Amino acid sequence: MMQVSLSVTGLQVKTPALEAATVLLSGPIEFELKSGEINVIRGGNGVGKSTLLRLMSNALPGQGILFKPEFGLRDELLVDTHLQIVMDHLGADSNQIEQLLEQVGLSNWQYERIGTLSSGQRARLGLCTLLAGQFKVWLLDEPLNALDHDGVATLAKAIEIHFQRGGILFMATHVDAAVLSQHLSLVPVKEGWLEHGGLVGNFAPASADPLAPSEVSQLPARVALSALLKRDWAVAWGNPQALLWGALFHWMVLSFFGIGLGKPSAEFAQVAVWVSLLLALLLGAKDWFAEDHRAGWLGFVANLNADNIAFYWLMRVVFLALCQALVLVPVTGLVALQLGLTGVQTLELVCALIAGIWAVAPLLGLIALLVMLTRGGAVLVYLLALPLLVPVLIFGLEASQAGGLGRSAIAPFAVLASLGMLGCLLGPFVAKRLVALIQE
């Protein structure tokens, strides 16, 4: 397990081994970093540079930030919207946005979509989070990628501001750090090489005793619920077709079902609707958190405050469940009429489907994280998860068919509502642990 000791003037790091996905990457690593120095780590692909930075970030909640060139960016968002959300999470003043954009050379791009920015501009936009957050430790993963000469100068200026605040810098890069030294000529540069045997270079070795504890500024632990909701809404509004794929799949399955079997019985048609709906939800769930993880947003939210992940997961699950209901339920209603269901039967089916989506959404949210944890093992996760959907299918069918059978629908609706509530109560705790495993 990695041990870190942070003081006003330095950072001490010790770890007995460096592992990723149970693969041993390196032996013992010990070093000490000083503020005001450019500390660079190099090494071949797959030796563990990014893993080392990620573990250091996990060990420095609220004090360190892991930065990649396209840090936390979503193409669907406006530059201004993205920065407002970042400011809300950091507890910073959103009035600084124009000043930050001017610092990184993007003053004319405030109301443009992030998807229209070049790679270099996206890297510059990511620097705004570094400057706004005032983190003590910057952990930069290939920060020079995609930056031109002016972009490197912008990064150097940001580093200079960071050092003026007493900050510590540790970066992994394949680019010669001399390009930064051209703009920071008086700043010492220390380089190390990560190998399977450990870290070699001119970093100071870690002392036997941890650094003397001292007051180090830390971002306040806060849960920005409004920022979480604002981001989900902005992403969904900016990319509505992502939600429509599930509706298209659902419509195609039921349409081909109707073409192949003609006009089935009402009971058989309802079974087909439920199976198609659950499959559409299951297939779409794997992408619920994948893009945020790829862009580093998941790690950013978790690093600010561990409780953020629980609220992030819960709000995203509830929000996506509502979005899926708004998209899939109308499609179901139209297709149900095509399959020969009466208006009353269709209404009962639609109400049951809404309750079913609520019941299954927390489970789908956990399945999405499990797919990420297994690093592509979606098929295996789906096979293991399918039996868990059976209760929703059974009680959903009971709720949708109760009226036609002369039975009360209160009991199955109550069960579906209880399943959703139970998932929302227990799911955040499981999600918090799963994200911690994903980040390791």
C-alpha positions, -999 to 999 in steps of 0.1 A, spaced: 0 0 0 13 34 -9 23 58 19 26 95 13 37 123 37 29 158 26 43 190 41 43 227 30 77 222 13 77 186 1 61 153 -6 74 119 4 62 87 -14 68 51 -4 53 19 -19 66 -17 -16 55 -25 -51 37 -11 -81 8 -32 -94 -20 -28 -120 -47 -54 -123 -27 -79 -102 3 -75 -126 35 -66 -108 50 -36 -127 78 -25 -104 96 -33 -71 98 -9 -41 97 28 -50 107 56 -26 114 92 -34 109 127 -21 97 158 -41 103 194 -33 81 224 -41 93 246 -69 110 218 -89 100 202 -122 100 165 -114 98 143 -145 94 106 -147 101 86 -179 99 50 -189 87 27 -216 50 19 -223 34 -2 -197 60 2 -170 36 19 -146 40 56 -150 3 64 -152 -4 38 -124 21 55 -101 4 89 -107 -30 75 -101 -20 58 -69 -5 91 -57 -36 109 -65 -57 84 -46 -35 89 -16 -39 127 -17 -76 134 -16 -83 171 -18 -46 180 -21 -35 164 -53 -50 163 -88 -43 139 -116 -43 157 -149 -44 144 -185 -46 166 -216 -83 162 -221 -91 161 -185 -128 157 -177 -140 170 -210 -172 160 -228 -178 170 -264 -215 177 -256 -208 206 -232 -201 242 -238 -168 255 -225 -186 278 -202 -209 251 -189 -180 227 -182 -161 254 -163 -192 264 -143 -196 228 -132 -159 225 -123 -161 258 -103 -191 244 -84 -172 213 -75 -142 233 -64 -162 258 -44 -146 285 -66 -161 318 -79 -176 313 -114 -168 349 -121 -132 337 -126 -141 318 -158 -132 347 -182 -99 353 -165 -90 316 -166 -98 313 -203 -77 344 -209 -48 329 -190 -49 298 -212 -55 316 -245 -92 306 -250 -109 339 -243 -129 337 -276 -141 301 -271 -162 305 -239 -195 297 -256 -183 271 -281 -189 233 -277 -159 214 -264 -163 190 -294 -152 218 -318 -119 224 -300 -86 211 -313 -65 187 -292 -43 215 -282 -72 237 -272 -87 209 -252 -54 205 -233 -54 242 -225 -90 240 -213 -80 213 -189 -54 236 -174 -82 258 -161 -91 232 -136 -56 231 -123 -54 269 -119 -89 272 -103 -84 244 -78 -52 255 -62 -42 219 -54 -10 215 -35 3 187 -58 0 185 -95 3 151 -111 5 155 -148 2 125 -172 17 134 -206 7 171 -203 28 181 -233 9 160 -258 -8 180 -285 6 213 -273 23 236 -298 50 262 -288 24 286 -275 6 258 -256 38 248 -239 44 284 -229 8 285 -215 16 253 -195 49 268 -183 30 299 -171 5 278 -152 34 259 -136 50 292 -126 18 303 -109 16 269 -92 52 273 -78 44 308 -66 17 292 -45 42 267 -31 30 239 -52 47 205 -60 49 191 -95 53 156 -107 49 147 -144 52 117 -166 61 125 -202 79 111 -233 87 147 -244 120 163 -234 113 185 -204 138 210 -219 109 225 -238 95 237 -204 129 248 -192 130 273 -221 102 292 -204 112 284 -168 150 288 -170 155 293 -133 135 263 -122 155 231 -114 145 200 -133 149 165 -118 144 134 -139 139 97 -131 134 65 -151 108 40 -140 119 4 -147 106 -30 -135 132 -29 -108 121 4 -94 127 41 -100 162 54 -108 173 90 -113 182 121 -94 151 123 -72 159 127 -35 155 93 -17 127 92 9 140 96 44 134 70 70 110 93 90 80 109 74 80 146 68 71 167 98 34 174 96 24 210 89 -6 230 78 -12 222 41 -42 239 24 -68 214 13 -99 219 -7 -130 218 14 -148 184 14 -181 192 -3 -208 174 -23 -219 196 -52 -253 181 -59 -264 209 -82 -232 205 -103 -238 168 -106 -273 173 -119 -263 202 -141 -236 181 -159 -260 151 -164 -286 174 -179 -261 193 -201 -246 160 -215 -280 145 -222 -292 177 -239 -261 180 -259 -262 144 -271 -298 132 -272 -291 105 -298 -272 85 -271 -306 79 -255 -324 72 -287 -303 42 -296 -320 22 -269 -354 33 -282 -345 24 -317 -334 -11 -306 -366 -15 -286 -388 -4 -315 -369 -27 -341 -372 -58 -319 -409 -53 -313 -416 -44 -349 -399 -75 -362 -417 -95 -335 -450 -82 -348 -440 -89 -385 -429 -124 -377 -458 -135 -356 -486 -114 -368 -510 -104 -341 -500 -123 -309 -522 -127 -278 -522 -98 -254 -502 -118 -228 -476 -129 -253 -472 -93 -266 -467 -80 -231 -440 -106 -225 -422 -95 -257 -424 -59 -247 -409 -65 -213 -381 -87 -226 -372 -62 -253 -373 -33 -228 -350 -50 -203 -325 -59 -231 -325 -24 -244 -318 -11 -209 -291 -37 -202 -272 -31 -234 -272 7 -230 -262 6 -193 -225 -3 -200 -219 33 -213 -234 51 -183 -201 59 -167 -175 48 -192 -169 81 -209 -166 100 -175 -140 74 -165 -121 76 -197 -119 114 -194 -108 113 -158 -140 130 -145 -148 100 -123 -114 102 -106 -117 140 -102 -150 137 -84 -138 109 -62 -106 127 -53 -124 159 -42 -145 140 -17 -151 102 -15 -188 108 -7 -191 126 -41 -191 92 -58 -221 79 -39 -241 110 -48 -227 111 -83 -238 75 -89 -272 79 -73 -281 111 -92 -268 97 -125 -288 65 -121 -320 84 -112 -315 109 -140 -308 82 -166 -338 62 -154 -360 92 -160 -345 98 -194 -350 62 -204 -386 63 -193 -392 95 -213 -378 78 -244 -387 41 -241 -422 44 -227 -437 64 -256 -422 40 -281 -436 11 -262 -470 26 -262 -471 31 -299 -458 -4 -306 -482 -20 -281 -511 -5 -301 -496 -20 -333 -494 -54 -315 -532 -53 -309 -533 -42 -273 -563 -21 -263 -560 14 -249 -565 2 -214 -540 -26 -217 -515 -2 -232 -520 22 -203 -515 -5 -177 -484 -18 -195 -469 17 -197 -475 23 -160 -459 -10 -152 -429 -3 -174 -423 30 -156 -422 11 -123 -400 -15 -138 -375 10 -151 -373 25 -116 -368 -10 -101 -340 -20 -124 -321 13 -128 -299 9 -96 -290 -27 -107 -280 -14 -141 -259 13 -125 -239 -13 -106 -237 -35 -137 -222 -5 -156 -194 -2 -130 -188 -40 -130 -183 -39 -167 -157 -12 -162 -141 -31 -134 -137 -62 -155 -121 -41 -182 -143 -53 -211 -159 -84 -196 -193 -71 -205 -206 -105 -218 -197 -123 -186 -212 -96 -165 -244 -96 -185 -247 -134 -182 -243 -132 -144 -267 -102 -142 -296 -117 -163 -310 -138 -135 -312 -107 -113 -336 -92 -139 -361 -121 -136 -379 -107 -105 -384 -74 -123 -398 -93 -153 -421 -114 -132 -436 -86 -111 -437 -63 -141 -458 -88 -160 -480 -93 -130 -485 -55 -127 -493 -50 -164 -516 -81 -166 -534 -77 -132 -563 -57 -146 -571 -81 -174 -570 -110 -149 -592 -93 -124 -565 -90 -98 -552 -60 -79 -520 -44 -92 -511 -28 -59 -489 -57 -47 -466 -60 -78 -463 -22 -81 -453 -21 -44 -427 -47 -50 -412 -29 -80 -412 4 -61 -395 -13 -31 -368 -29 -53 -360 5 -67 -359 21 -33 -337 -6 -19 -313 -3 -48 -311 35 -43 -304 30 -6 -278 3 -9 -264 10 -43 -243 41 -35 -223 22 -9 -216 -6 -34 -208 20 -61 -184 38 -39 -164 6 -33 -165 -4 -70 -152 30 -81 -124 27 -55 -114 -7 -71 -116 8 -106 -93 36 -96 -67 13 -81 
